[in-house]
Amino acid sequence: EDQVTQSPEALRLQEGESSSLNCSYTVSGLRGLFWYRQDPGKGPEFLFTLYSAGEEKEKERLKATLTKKESFLHITAPKPEDSATYLCAVRESWGKLQFGAGTQVVVTP
Amino acid sequence: DGGITQSPKYLFRKEGQNVTLSCEQNLNHDAMYWYRQDPGQGLRLIYYSQIVNDFQKGDIAEGYSVSREKKESFPLTVTSAQKNPTAFYLCASSPSGRGLGVEKLFFGSGTQLSVL
């Protein structure tokens, strides 16, 4: 049973075309939701941690939000350098991280 | 610069052969982890270690082995018992021995393992 589901699987955007990625989860006792960025052939790079519903974090053109059932990663006016796979992971009350399969984002000039 | 170094970047395994992936960190982190990444799937935990000379199985430990003799090093051996080893392997670390808490993970750049 999937506990972390990311959608869409892939997203193609024109430069400047804002959009949102979704991470829905079914774990109980959420202790943290993490967003990572992964470039091809590289390890994931940490972006944000969210702990409670209503929390928001921002970094440059990225903004992450959290509700009780899902998180959104909003990309505002993306640039080609924002092209990457974005991973979501949740930590349950008992400890281990559960990763989603990721959303591959391609931003074209 | 502090970080996690994985080597080699690419590795090829022959049938029946054991291979070892290296992971070294100079972040002075207590906890270290090995993940496997397959296309279209989330990262899956193979093994983790919260302190030197101690490690625990993750969700997919069968066919793998690890050691943690030094704080800085956490090598992963892919044994011949692992029948489908082709994947991208990621090593990670987190600051404290309570690594399963709310700490973020720091990742290495990965090793792509393929079967000849």
Backbone of each chain as ProteinMPNN parsed JSONL, in Angstrom:
{"seq_chain_A": "EDQVTQSPEALRLQEGESSSLNCSYTVSGLRGLFWYRQDPGKGPEFLFTLYSAGEEKEKERLKATLTKKESFLHITAPKPEDSATYLCAVRESWGKLQFGAGTQVVVTP", "coords_chain_A": {"N_chain_A": [[0.845, -1.195, 0.0], [0.677, 2.103, -1.005], [2.06, 4.805, 0.692], [2.906, 7.329, 0.281], [2.232, 9.441, -2.284], [3.01, 10.937, -5.285], [2.11, 13.493, -7.578], [1.843, 15.356, -10.667], [3.39, 12.551, -12.47], [5.19, 13.497, -14.306], [6.041, 16.717, -15.557], [5.808, 19.282, -17.824], [6.882, 22.46, -18.474], [6.588, 25.806, -19.711], [9.037, 28.361, -19.645], [8.481, 30.619, -17.034], [5.877, 29.829, -16.642], [3.823, 29.182, -14.138], [3.23, 26.533, -11.731], [2.008, 23.663, -9.828], [3.107, 21.009, -7.721], [2.043, 17.901, -6.348], [1.921, 16.148, -3.243], [0.619, 13.547, -1.682], [-0.309, 11.88, 1.341], [-0.679, 9.032, 3.518], [0.134, 8.319, 5.982], [0.101, 7.935, 9.542], [0.37, 10.044, 12.418], [2.237, 12.091, 11.622], [5.544, 13.203, 11.532], [7.081, 14.868, 10.135], [7.442, 16.396, 6.94], [9.239, 16.228, 4.011], [10.84, 17.938, 1.357], [12.777, 17.338, -1.494], [15.187, 18.086, -4.032], [16.281, 16.562, -7.024], [18.81, 16.193, -9.302], [19.609, 14.784, -12.534], [21.433, 11.757, -12.233], [22.519, 12.485, -9.824], [22.636, 12.892, -6.186], [19.795, 13.427, -3.99], [18.907, 16.766, -3.026], [18.366, 18.695, -0.206], [15.421, 20.625, 0.32], [13.068, 21.658, 1.832], [11.565, 21.348, 5.114], [8.49, 20.5, 6.537], [6.26, 20.674, 9.26], [3.706, 20.888, 10.439], [0.16, 21.175, 9.769], [-0.831, 23.867, 7.726], [1.542, 25.142, 7.704], [4.079, 26.921, 5.895], [6.798, 27.215, 3.621], [9.388, 29.0, 1.953], [11.598, 29.358, -0.839], [13.417, 31.062, -2.971], [12.033, 30.614, -6.085], [10.358, 28.651, -5.233], [7.753, 27.331, -3.236], [6.542, 25.69, -0.458], [3.746, 24.022, 0.908], [1.58, 22.72, 3.51], [-1.003, 20.461, 4.321], [-3.358, 18.498, 6.248], [-3.463, 16.181, 4.812], [-1.94, 16.382, 2.546], [0.786, 17.814, 0.639], [1.903, 20.683, -1.122], [4.066, 21.72, -3.705], [4.821, 24.666, -4.928], [5.766, 26.172, -7.912], [6.897, 29.133, -8.948], [6.886, 31.212, -11.743], [8.877, 29.624, -13.268], [12.303, 28.815, -14.17], [14.606, 27.502, -16.647], [16.663, 26.306, -15.137], [15.332, 25.257, -12.993], [14.554, 22.785, -13.695], [14.271, 19.455, -12.806], [13.984, 16.469, -10.777], [11.562, 16.318, -8.32], [11.342, 15.284, -5.064], [9.288, 13.939, -2.535], [9.062, 13.233, 0.915], [7.927, 11.51, 3.807], [7.869, 11.387, 7.354], [6.954, 9.09, 9.708], [5.389, 8.65, 12.941], [6.774, 6.593, 14.151], [9.237, 6.579, 12.99], [10.837, 5.878, 10.344], [11.696, 7.255, 7.118], [9.435, 7.658, 4.394], [9.485, 7.619, 0.996], [8.147, 9.319, -1.861], [7.623, 8.639, -5.386], [8.432, 10.707, -6.937], [8.302, 13.768, -8.928], [8.997, 14.577, -12.166], [10.249, 17.445, -13.484], [10.353, 19.533, -16.268], [11.545, 22.446, -17.61], [11.159, 24.568, -20.227], [12.845, 26.924, -22.354]], "CA_chain_A": [[0.0, 0.0, 0.0], [1.449, 3.334, -1.098], [1.787, 5.756, 1.745], [3.262, 8.648, -0.245], [1.952, 9.463, -3.714], [3.289, 12.231, -5.896], [1.508, 13.714, -8.888], [1.898, 14.313, -11.685], [4.681, 11.87, -12.583], [6.055, 14.369, -15.096], [5.445, 18.018, -15.818], [6.596, 20.073, -18.762], [6.458, 23.848, -18.343], [7.309, 26.869, -20.394], [9.654, 29.305, -18.723], [7.528, 31.612, -16.557], [4.554, 29.225, -16.446], [3.751, 28.667, -12.766], [2.477, 25.304, -11.549], [2.129, 23.06, -8.502], [3.273, 19.569, -7.585], [1.293, 17.41, -5.203], [2.391, 14.993, -2.482], [-0.412, 13.128, -0.738], [0.217, 10.838, 2.209], [-1.675, 8.374, 4.361], [0.747, 7.91, 7.23], [-0.453, 8.535, 10.748], [1.385, 10.596, 13.308], [3.277, 12.721, 10.817], [6.559, 13.929, 12.296], [7.774, 15.803, 9.252], [7.355, 16.152, 5.506], [10.462, 16.772, 3.433], [10.963, 18.08, -0.096], [14.132, 17.3, -2.023], [15.368, 18.238, -5.474], [17.299, 15.637, -7.509], [19.244, 16.343, -10.682], [19.951, 13.473, -13.115], [22.718, 11.186, -11.866], [23.012, 13.078, -8.568], [21.849, 12.608, -5.005], [18.805, 14.461, -3.643], [19.354, 17.938, -2.283], [17.28, 19.124, 0.679], [14.774, 21.923, 0.083], [12.236, 22.128, 2.93], [10.868, 20.47, 6.045], [7.244, 21.031, 7.074], [5.914, 19.85, 10.416], [2.306, 20.908, 10.856], [-0.78, 21.71, 8.792], [-0.849, 25.317, 7.668], [2.906, 25.666, 7.608], [4.565, 27.247, 4.564], [8.216, 27.562, 3.529], [9.713, 29.529, 0.635], [12.993, 29.493, -1.23], [13.468, 31.581, -4.345], [10.773, 30.452, -6.816], [9.661, 27.505, -4.68], [7.002, 27.505, -1.987], [5.941, 24.439, -0.02], [2.662, 24.149, 1.876], [1.205, 21.438, 4.1], [-2.299, 20.262, 4.966], [-3.358, 17.244, 7.01], [-3.424, 15.026, 3.921], [-1.088, 16.554, 1.39], [1.655, 18.982, 0.547], [2.076, 21.195, -2.475], [5.265, 22.495, -4.009], [4.462, 25.635, -5.96], [6.908, 26.75, -8.63], [6.429, 30.406, -9.512], [7.715, 31.731, -12.842], [10.074, 28.769, -13.318], [13.367, 28.987, -15.14], [15.152, 26.199, -17.055], [17.481, 25.706, -14.076], [14.442, 24.574, -12.043], [14.314, 21.43, -14.197], [14.801, 18.442, -11.892], [12.95, 15.637, -10.167], [11.272, 16.776, -6.96], [10.955, 14.164, -4.226], [8.619, 14.2, -1.267], [9.236, 12.138, 1.873], [7.251, 11.769, 5.075], [8.364, 10.606, 8.5], [5.877, 8.716, 10.613], [5.707, 8.775, 14.363], [7.699, 5.549, 14.561], [10.613, 6.86, 12.582], [11.51, 5.87, 9.066], [11.212, 8.07, 6.016], [8.815, 7.029, 3.245], [9.643, 8.501, -0.155], [7.345, 9.187, -3.051], [8.384, 8.299, -6.596], [8.955, 11.931, -7.508], [7.744, 14.42, -10.104], [10.057, 15.078, -13.046], [9.863, 18.748, -14.035], [11.187, 20.066, -17.34], [11.184, 23.824, -17.933], [11.771, 24.912, -21.511], [12.966, 28.388, -22.556]], "C_chain_A": [[0.878, 1.242, 0.0], [1.072, 4.266, 0.019], [2.082, 7.174, 1.302], [3.106, 8.605, -1.756], [2.179, 10.86, -4.256], [2.638, 12.312, -7.272], [1.759, 15.151, -9.344], [3.257, 13.611, -11.677], [5.679, 12.752, -13.319], [5.299, 15.634, -15.435], [6.37, 18.805, -16.739], [6.04, 21.492, -18.756], [7.252, 24.755, -19.268], [7.926, 27.776, -19.333], [8.638, 30.384, -18.348], [6.14, 31.075, -16.274], [4.495, 28.571, -15.077], [2.904, 27.405, -12.679], [2.718, 24.754, -10.141], [2.292, 21.559, -8.614], [2.572, 19.13, -6.308], [1.972, 16.209, -4.562], [1.3, 14.653, -1.479], [0.102, 11.953, 0.083], [-0.89, 10.29, 3.101], [-1.091, 7.921, 5.683], [0.041, 8.573, 8.399], [0.673, 9.088, 11.596], [2.55, 11.218, 12.555], [4.242, 13.493, 11.709], [7.352, 14.891, 11.434], [7.564, 15.409, 7.807], [8.495, 16.919, 4.862], [10.323, 16.871, 1.921], [12.444, 18.119, -0.459], [14.086, 17.558, -3.523], [16.472, 17.272, -5.898], [17.564, 15.894, -8.98], [19.673, 14.985, -11.218], [21.346, 13.013, -12.706], [23.314, 11.751, -10.593], [22.148, 12.621, -7.386], [20.852, 13.723, -4.728], [19.425, 15.562, -2.796], [18.175, 18.48, -1.499], [16.751, 20.507, 0.305], [14.069, 22.43, 1.335], [11.854, 20.989, 3.863], [9.63, 21.194, 6.547], [6.781, 20.094, 8.183], [4.432, 19.804, 10.732], [1.45, 21.579, 9.787], [-0.834, 23.23, 8.888], [0.527, 25.944, 7.515], [3.303, 25.887, 6.153], [6.051, 27.588, 4.662], [8.491, 28.037, 2.1], [11.21, 29.581, 0.422], [13.027, 29.856, -2.701], [12.112, 31.386, -5.009], [9.92, 29.292, -6.289], [8.967, 27.856, -3.372], [6.315, 26.197, -1.663], [4.889, 24.72, 1.03], [2.238, 22.764, 2.338], [-0.211, 21.504, 4.662], [-2.237, 18.927, 5.709], [-3.21, 16.02, 6.114], [-2.426, 15.151, 2.78], [-0.211, 17.798, 1.512], [1.741, 19.389, -0.919], [3.419, 21.91, -2.569], [4.919, 23.38, -5.202], [5.743, 26.183, -6.582], [6.401, 27.984, -9.358], [7.413, 30.914, -10.551], [8.993, 30.93, -13.005], [11.036, 29.149, -14.427], [13.91, 27.616, -15.523], [15.983, 25.526, -15.962], [16.64, 25.07, -12.969], [14.098, 23.164, -12.511], [15.025, 20.419, -13.304], [13.651, 17.507, -11.528], [12.793, 16.09, -8.727], [10.678, 15.604, -6.17], [10.308, 14.655, -2.945], [8.859, 12.988, -0.367], [8.533, 12.505, 3.167], [7.833, 10.866, 6.153], [7.199, 10.36, 9.44], [6.335, 8.809, 12.067], [6.726, 7.745, 14.813], [9.044, 5.604, 13.864], [10.995, 6.943, 11.138], [10.852, 6.781, 8.039], [10.569, 7.201, 4.946], [8.873, 8.029, 2.095], [8.577, 8.251, -1.204], [8.244, 8.935, -4.254], [8.924, 9.532, -7.316], [8.142, 12.475, -8.671], [8.902, 14.993, -10.909], [9.558, 16.35, -13.721], [10.869, 19.172, -15.101], [10.674, 21.458, -17.681], [11.92, 24.228, -19.207], [11.795, 26.419, -21.703], [11.851, 28.926, -23.459]], "O_chain_A": [[1.717, 1.423, 0.883], [-0.111, 4.496, 0.27], [1.564, 8.125, 1.886], [3.773, 7.821, -2.431], [1.62, 11.838, -3.759], [2.615, 11.34, -8.027], [1.875, 16.056, -8.518], [4.169, 14.026, -10.962], [6.868, 12.758, -13.0], [4.077, 15.627, -15.583], [7.558, 18.968, -16.461], [4.852, 21.695, -19.005], [8.42, 24.507, -19.565], [7.375, 27.927, -18.242], [8.011, 30.988, -19.219], [5.305, 31.79, -15.72], [5.071, 27.5, -14.883], [1.97, 27.224, -13.46], [3.511, 25.295, -9.37], [1.699, 20.916, -9.479], [2.51, 19.867, -5.325], [2.531, 15.358, -5.253], [1.083, 15.398, -0.524], [0.861, 11.125, -0.419], [-1.878, 10.961, 3.398], [-1.754, 7.207, 6.436], [-0.545, 9.646, 8.256], [1.813, 8.635, 11.492], [3.71, 10.905, 12.821], [3.834, 14.319, 12.525], [8.193, 15.64, 11.933], [7.511, 14.223, 7.483], [8.693, 18.105, 5.128], [9.752, 15.986, 1.284], [13.245, 18.817, 0.162], [13.088, 17.287, -4.19], [17.492, 17.166, -5.216], [16.654, 15.822, -9.807], [20.063, 14.116, -10.439], [22.316, 13.763, -12.811], [24.489, 11.524, -10.306], [21.076, 12.043, -7.567], [21.044, 14.85, -5.184], [20.32, 15.336, -1.982], [17.102, 18.702, -2.06], [17.514, 21.428, 0.015], [14.409, 23.493, 1.853], [11.822, 19.824, 3.467], [9.701, 22.36, 6.938], [6.892, 18.874, 8.064], [3.939, 18.796, 11.238], [1.918, 22.417, 9.016], [-0.877, 23.801, 9.978], [0.652, 27.135, 7.231], [2.903, 25.12, 5.276], [6.506, 28.169, 5.648], [7.894, 27.531, 1.149], [11.987, 29.811, 1.348], [12.699, 29.041, -3.564], [11.123, 31.946, -4.536], [8.868, 28.994, -6.854], [9.506, 28.569, -2.525], [5.587, 25.651, -2.492], [5.09, 25.538, 1.927], [2.491, 21.764, 1.666], [-0.58, 22.442, 5.368], [-1.178, 18.303, 5.784], [-2.869, 14.939, 6.595], [-2.098, 14.164, 2.122], [-0.427, 18.68, 2.343], [1.662, 18.558, -1.824], [3.845, 22.604, -1.646], [4.748, 22.906, -6.325], [6.669, 26.598, -5.885], [5.579, 27.89, -10.269], [8.61, 31.035, -10.289], [10.086, 31.486, -12.894], [10.661, 29.71, -15.457], [13.694, 26.651, -14.789], [16.002, 24.298, -15.873], [17.19, 24.406, -12.09], [13.42, 22.425, -11.796], [16.231, 20.516, -13.077], [12.504, 17.723, -11.919], [13.777, 16.229, -8.0], [9.664, 15.02, -6.552], [10.726, 15.651, -2.354], [8.86, 11.85, -0.837], [8.537, 13.665, 3.579], [8.235, 9.733, 5.891], [6.545, 11.293, 9.906], [7.511, 9.02, 12.361], [7.472, 7.991, 15.761], [9.907, 4.764, 14.119], [11.452, 8.001, 10.705], [9.649, 7.042, 8.074], [11.086, 6.133, 4.619], [8.371, 9.148, 2.207], [8.152, 7.115, -1.414], [9.469, 9.009, -4.155], [9.772, 9.418, -8.2], [7.391, 11.744, -9.317], [9.69, 15.792, -10.403], [8.562, 16.328, -14.445], [12.077, 19.17, -14.868], [9.498, 21.627, -18.004], [13.15, 24.227, -19.253], [10.879, 27.118, -21.269], [11.802, 30.126, -23.73]]}, "seq_chain_B": "DGGITQSPKYLFRKEGQNVTLSCEQNLNHDAMYWYRQDPGQGLRLIYYSQIVNDFQKGDIAEGYSVSREKKESFPLTVTSAQKNPTAFYLCASSPSGRGLGVEKLFFGSGTQLSVL", "coords_chain_B": {"N_chain_B": [[35.534, 21.158, 1.848], [32.676, 19.995, 3.598], [31.027, 16.848, 3.283], [29.442, 14.05, 1.612], [30.949, 11.299, 0.174], [30.67, 9.138, -2.473], [31.763, 6.165, -4.025], [32.505, 3.684, -6.551], [31.43, 5.899, -9.259], [30.153, 4.581, -11.305], [29.459, 1.114, -11.612], [30.01, -2.248, -12.438], [28.663, -5.453, -12.318], [29.418, -8.879, -12.414], [27.708, -11.969, -12.945], [27.197, -13.833, -9.997], [29.092, -12.553, -8.552], [30.348, -10.647, -5.799], [30.057, -7.219, -4.951], [31.387, -4.11, -3.739], [30.248, -1.042, -2.526], [31.407, 2.158, -1.868], [31.134, 4.518, 0.829], [31.804, 7.519, 2.266], [31.909, 9.971, 4.817], [32.483, 13.311, 5.927], [31.208, 14.872, 7.725], [30.905, 14.546, 10.344], [28.72, 13.129, 11.242], [26.52, 11.002, 13.088], [24.652, 9.09, 12.219], [24.087, 6.928, 9.441], [23.009, 5.89, 6.163], [21.766, 3.594, 3.666], [20.229, 3.729, 0.546], [18.168, 2.471, -2.081], [17.423, 3.26, -5.439], [15.067, 2.949, -7.891], [13.838, 3.321, -11.234], [10.815, 5.166, -11.413], [10.038, 4.5, -8.869], [9.899, 5.141, -5.336], [12.612, 6.064, -3.119], [14.133, 3.356, -1.437], [14.833, 1.956, 1.71], [17.774, 0.291, 2.591], [19.806, -0.478, 4.525], [20.621, 0.873, 7.759], [22.58, 2.819, 10.059], [23.002, 3.878, 13.302], [25.027, 4.343, 14.991], [28.521, 3.796, 15.518], [29.687, 0.504, 14.868], [27.224, -0.66, 14.968], [24.255, -1.596, 13.28], [21.201, -1.661, 11.381], [18.666, -3.577, 9.714], [16.93, -2.4, 6.849], [14.072, -1.877, 4.777], [14.542, -3.515, 2.567], [16.692, -5.436, 2.86], [17.654, -7.949, 2.104], [20.136, -9.815, 0.449], [22.071, -7.938, 0.639], [24.857, -6.515, 2.467], [26.405, -4.783, 5.231], [28.881, -2.753, 6.949], [30.068, -1.014, 9.863], [32.579, 0.165, 10.907], [34.001, 2.419, 11.34], [33.252, 5.819, 12.158], [33.134, 7.484, 9.98], [32.688, 5.932, 7.728], [30.703, 3.753, 5.726], [30.361, 1.156, 4.18], [28.693, -0.647, 1.548], [27.909, -3.906, 0.617], [26.969, -5.638, -2.2], [25.677, -8.647, -2.611], [25.976, -11.894, -4.25], [23.586, -13.037, -3.846], [21.671, -11.171, -4.256], [19.45, -10.824, -6.642], [18.522, -9.007, -8.463], [20.208, -6.571, -8.922], [20.59, -4.209, -10.334], [20.48, -0.806, -10.17], [20.259, 2.555, -8.831], [22.288, 3.582, -6.288], [22.159, 5.147, -3.207], [23.849, 6.837, -0.665], [23.429, 8.187, 2.576], [23.476, 10.594, 5.282], [22.827, 11.675, 8.68], [22.744, 14.053, 11.387], [22.567, 13.11, 14.23], [22.527, 10.249, 16.458], [19.933, 9.737, 16.825], [18.769, 9.394, 14.356], [16.447, 8.692, 13.089], [14.572, 10.497, 13.654], [13.416, 13.784, 13.295], [15.314, 14.85, 11.672], [16.877, 16.179, 8.731], [18.121, 14.478, 5.83], [21.383, 14.126, 4.44], [22.686, 13.634, 1.29], [24.856, 11.524, -0.696], [26.386, 11.483, -4.0], [25.722, 9.243, -5.37], [25.846, 5.838, -6.723], [25.774, 4.086, -9.695], [24.806, 0.927, -10.335], [25.231, -1.803, -12.438], [24.392, -4.851, -14.143], [26.47, -7.14, -15.779]], "CA_chain_B": [[34.093, 21.215, 2.051], [32.12, 18.783, 4.167], [30.058, 16.184, 2.442], [29.426, 12.596, 1.521], [31.586, 10.861, -1.063], [30.38, 7.771, -2.868], [32.564, 5.685, -5.143], [32.693, 4.468, -7.759], [30.218, 6.491, -9.811], [29.548, 3.491, -12.074], [29.998, -0.185, -11.215], [29.414, -3.348, -13.169], [28.789, -6.715, -11.589], [29.218, -10.12, -13.144], [26.871, -12.916, -12.223], [27.89, -14.586, -8.964], [30.141, -11.725, -7.959], [30.019, -9.636, -4.796], [30.697, -5.923, -5.183], [31.259, -3.22, -2.584], [30.101, 0.378, -2.791], [32.017, 2.929, -0.794], [30.503, 5.748, 1.283], [32.598, 8.198, 3.284], [31.409, 11.307, 5.143], [33.313, 14.113, 6.829], [30.274, 15.792, 8.375], [30.851, 14.151, 11.762], [27.376, 12.637, 11.529], [26.465, 9.689, 13.721], [23.78, 8.147, 11.499], [24.304, 6.759, 8.003], [21.94, 5.118, 5.534], [21.849, 3.212, 2.262], [18.964, 3.639, -0.166], [18.167, 2.011, -3.468], [16.478, 4.018, -6.249], [14.712, 2.359, -9.171], [12.97, 4.231, -12.009], [9.389, 5.114, -11.135], [9.777, 4.111, -7.482], [10.532, 5.95, -4.304], [13.807, 5.509, -2.488], [13.855, 2.309, -0.463], [15.911, 1.839, 2.683], [18.423, -1.017, 2.611], [20.361, -0.611, 5.869], [21.0, 2.114, 8.391], [23.424, 2.703, 11.238], [22.862, 5.068, 14.139], [26.246, 4.516, 15.766], [29.597, 2.894, 15.094], [29.596, -0.912, 15.258], [25.83, -1.083, 15.066], [23.451, -1.271, 12.103], [19.891, -2.299, 11.357], [18.092, -3.815, 8.394], [15.83, -1.576, 6.387], [12.941, -2.573, 4.172], [14.932, -4.436, 1.488], [18.067, -5.803, 3.204], [18.053, -9.26, 1.572], [21.111, -9.759, -0.635], [23.011, -6.859, 0.922], [25.473, -6.489, 3.783], [27.096, -3.535, 5.533], [29.687, -2.7, 8.157], [30.252, 0.367, 10.353], [33.738, 0.074, 11.789], [34.433, 3.796, 11.598], [32.151, 6.771, 12.08], [33.128, 8.147, 8.678], [32.574, 5.008, 6.615], [29.568, 2.825, 5.795], [30.34, 0.469, 2.887], [27.598, -1.571, 1.226], [28.257, -5.008, -0.278], [25.87, -6.267, -2.921], [26.127, -10.028, -2.744], [25.435, -12.663, -5.372], [22.216, -13.406, -3.484], [20.781, -10.114, -4.743], [19.236, -11.262, -8.02], [18.184, -7.871, -9.317], [20.951, -5.49, -8.294], [20.707, -3.0, -11.154], [19.777, 0.318, -9.546], [21.066, 3.691, -8.4], [22.424, 3.429, -4.846], [22.422, 6.419, -2.544], [24.254, 6.844, 0.733], [23.019, 9.426, 3.225], [23.806, 10.692, 6.697], [22.145, 12.701, 9.455], [23.646, 14.425, 12.479], [22.639, 12.434, 15.513], [22.149, 8.86, 16.534], [18.474, 9.662, 16.74], [18.601, 9.76, 12.953], [15.119, 8.4, 12.581], [13.687, 11.552, 14.135], [12.964, 14.78, 12.331], [16.446, 15.449, 10.987], [16.965, 15.987, 7.302], [19.217, 13.647, 5.368], [22.345, 14.646, 3.478], [22.935, 12.531, 0.374], [25.964, 11.499, -1.622], [26.027, 11.656, -5.406], [25.192, 7.989, -5.886], [26.57, 4.85, -7.542], [24.917, 3.326, -10.597], [25.261, -0.453, -10.447], [24.606, -2.531, -13.538], [24.808, -6.24, -14.263], [26.999, -7.48, -17.111]], "C_chain_B": [[33.609, 19.897, 2.645], [31.106, 18.174, 3.244], [30.164, 14.69, 2.507], [29.988, 12.194, 0.164], [31.253, 9.404, -1.318], [31.288, 7.4, -4.043], [32.361, 4.189, -5.312], [31.389, 5.098, -8.22], [29.426, 5.445, -10.599], [30.238, 2.188, -11.697], [29.246, -1.264, -11.977], [29.679, -4.643, -12.419], [28.55, -7.887, -12.521], [28.373, -11.044, -12.293], [27.703, -13.708, -11.21], [28.951, -13.802, -8.213], [29.572, -10.832, -6.855], [30.727, -8.333, -5.16], [30.438, -5.023, -3.985], [31.235, -1.774, -3.037], [30.619, 1.142, -1.577], [31.192, 4.169, -0.465], [31.316, 6.312, 2.436], [32.004, 9.583, 3.544], [32.351, 12.008, 6.109], [32.473, 15.184, 7.511], [30.184, 15.557, 9.877], [29.447, 13.715, 12.182], [27.439, 11.251, 12.147], [25.734, 8.664, 12.869], [24.095, 8.132, 10.007], [23.31, 5.75, 7.458], [22.341, 4.703, 4.118], [20.437, 3.066, 1.706], [19.202, 3.096, -1.568], [17.099, 2.798, -4.213], [16.305, 3.329, -7.596], [13.788, 3.32, -9.905], [11.504, 4.056, -11.639], [9.035, 4.702, -9.722], [10.432, 5.089, -6.522], [11.794, 5.295, -3.779], [13.411, 4.476, -1.438], [15.078, 2.072, 0.417], [16.455, 0.421, 2.731], [18.937, -1.328, 4.021], [20.57, 0.793, 6.438], [21.799, 1.829, 9.659], [23.315, 3.994, 12.027], [24.117, 5.339, 14.957], [27.275, 3.507, 15.28], [29.393, 1.497, 15.68], [28.171, -1.396, 15.491], [25.094, -0.702, 13.793], [22.194, -2.121, 12.125], [19.435, -2.515, 9.922], [16.99, -2.804, 8.107], [14.754, -2.439, 5.758], [13.342, -3.636, 3.15], [16.364, -4.923, 1.695], [18.549, -7.102, 2.569], [18.986, -9.118, 0.385], [22.145, -8.657, -0.475], [23.651, -7.074, 2.287], [26.221, -5.18, 3.958], [28.029, -3.742, 6.723], [29.801, -1.239, 8.566], [31.363, 0.326, 11.402], [34.277, 1.442, 12.168], [33.247, 4.726, 11.429], [32.011, 7.33, 10.674], [32.702, 7.248, 7.525], [31.437, 4.015, 6.796], [29.465, 2.1, 4.451], [29.191, -0.52, 2.759], [28.109, -2.641, 0.27], [26.983, -5.577, -0.887], [26.311, -7.686, -3.227], [25.48, -10.71, -3.941], [24.006, -13.113, -5.095], [21.194, -12.36, -3.931], [20.607, -10.325, -6.247], [18.913, -10.134, -8.984], [18.893, -6.624, -8.801], [21.009, -4.19, -9.087], [19.847, -1.891, -10.573], [20.786, 1.428, -9.277], [21.091, 3.644, -6.873], [22.877, 4.751, -4.23], [22.778, 6.196, -1.085], [23.842, 8.194, 1.327], [23.489, 9.422, 4.671], [22.925, 11.741, 7.354], [22.895, 12.887, 10.764], [23.713, 13.494, 13.686], [22.267, 10.968, 15.403], [20.654, 8.664, 16.556], [18.054, 9.998, 15.315], [17.236, 9.471, 12.394], [14.102, 9.434, 13.068], [13.344, 12.532, 13.043], [14.119, 15.43, 11.586], [16.374, 15.209, 9.491], [18.17, 15.11, 6.987], [20.097, 14.415, 4.382], [22.753, 13.471, 2.604], [24.262, 12.68, -0.357], [25.473, 11.567, -3.054], [25.663, 10.34, -6.092], [26.165, 7.127, -6.668], [25.559, 4.109, -8.394], [25.525, 1.935, -10.774], [24.492, -1.143, -11.563], [25.177, -3.946, -13.59], [25.287, -6.52, -15.683], [26.34, -8.745, -17.638]], "O_chain_B": [[34.063, 18.822, 2.254], [30.407, 18.875, 2.511], [30.877, 14.13, 3.341], [29.549, 12.695, -0.871], [31.521, 8.539, -0.483], [31.544, 8.213, -4.931], [32.078, 3.489, -4.34], [30.342, 4.849, -7.621], [28.195, 5.424, -10.566], [31.45, 2.157, -11.488], [28.027, -1.207, -12.141], [30.789, -4.887, -11.946], [27.608, -7.89, -13.313], [28.33, -10.917, -11.07], [28.786, -14.193, -11.535], [29.627, -14.34, -7.336], [28.455, -10.326, -6.966], [31.867, -8.349, -5.625], [29.42, -5.144, -3.304], [32.077, -1.333, -3.82], [30.314, 0.816, -0.43], [30.621, 4.798, -1.356], [31.492, 5.655, 3.461], [31.638, 10.289, 2.605], [32.938, 11.384, 6.993], [32.965, 16.265, 7.832], [29.481, 16.272, 10.591], [29.04, 13.908, 13.327], [28.285, 10.431, 11.789], [26.14, 7.504, 12.8], [24.336, 9.171, 9.393], [22.829, 4.874, 8.177], [23.142, 5.368, 3.462], [19.578, 2.398, 2.282], [20.278, 3.242, -2.148], [15.997, 2.99, -3.7], [17.265, 3.147, -8.344], [13.034, 4.057, -9.27], [11.007, 2.933, -11.561], [7.855, 4.565, -9.398], [11.396, 5.773, -6.865], [12.012, 4.1, -3.98], [12.483, 4.686, -0.657], [16.206, 1.997, -0.069], [15.699, -0.538, 2.89], [18.544, -2.324, 4.628], [20.681, 1.769, 5.696], [21.707, 0.752, 10.247], [23.514, 5.08, 11.482], [24.269, 6.411, 15.543], [26.923, 2.482, 14.697], [28.983, 1.339, 16.83], [27.949, -2.42, 16.137], [25.284, 0.398, 13.275], [22.127, -3.154, 12.792], [19.772, -1.739, 9.028], [16.228, -2.41, 8.991], [14.548, -3.586, 6.155], [12.572, -4.56, 2.888], [17.175, -4.826, 0.774], [19.756, -7.331, 2.504], [18.687, -8.401, -0.57], [22.994, -8.46, -1.345], [23.075, -7.727, 3.157], [26.624, -4.543, 2.985], [27.974, -4.763, 7.409], [29.654, -0.337, 7.74], [31.121, 0.436, 12.604], [34.932, 1.597, 13.198], [32.34, 4.449, 10.645], [30.902, 7.617, 10.222], [32.385, 7.748, 6.446], [31.229, 3.495, 7.893], [28.569, 2.4, 3.661], [28.775, -1.145, 3.734], [28.679, -2.321, -0.774], [26.047, -5.948, -0.179], [27.226, -7.896, -4.023], [24.561, -10.174, -4.561], [23.295, -13.526, -6.011], [19.995, -12.635, -3.977], [21.514, -10.038, -7.029], [19.025, -10.302, -10.198], [18.241, -5.712, -8.294], [21.439, -3.167, -8.554], [18.625, -2.021, -10.495], [21.991, 1.263, -9.468], [20.04, 3.663, -6.233], [23.84, 5.375, -4.675], [22.099, 5.462, -0.367], [23.904, 9.219, 0.649], [23.853, 8.38, 5.216], [22.346, 12.592, 6.678], [23.605, 11.984, 11.208], [24.805, 13.126, 14.12], [21.758, 10.514, 14.379], [20.158, 7.559, 16.334], [17.123, 10.77, 15.087], [16.896, 9.963, 11.318], [12.897, 9.246, 12.9], [13.004, 12.11, 11.938], [13.93, 16.457, 10.934], [15.879, 14.178, 9.036], [19.112, 15.015, 7.774], [19.618, 15.237, 3.601], [23.128, 12.418, 3.121], [24.735, 13.788, -0.607], [24.272, 11.695, -3.295], [25.331, 10.333, -7.277], [27.165, 7.607, -7.201], [24.588, 3.561, -7.871], [26.628, 1.793, -11.302], [23.265, -1.076, -11.626], [26.294, -4.2, -13.14], [24.614, -6.189, -16.659], [26.654, -9.19, -18.742]]}, "name": "protein", "num_of_chains": 2, "seq": "EDQVTQSPEALRLQEGESSSLNCSYTVSGLRGLFWYRQDPGKGPEFLFTLYSAGEEKEKERLKATLTKKESFLHITAPKPEDSATYLCAVRESWGKLQFGAGTQVVVTPDGGITQSPKYLFRKEGQNVTLSCEQNLNHDAMYWYRQDPGQGLRLIYYSQIVNDFQKGDIAEGYSVSREKKESFPLTVTSAQKNPTAFYLCASSPSGRGLGVEKLFFGSGTQLSVL"}
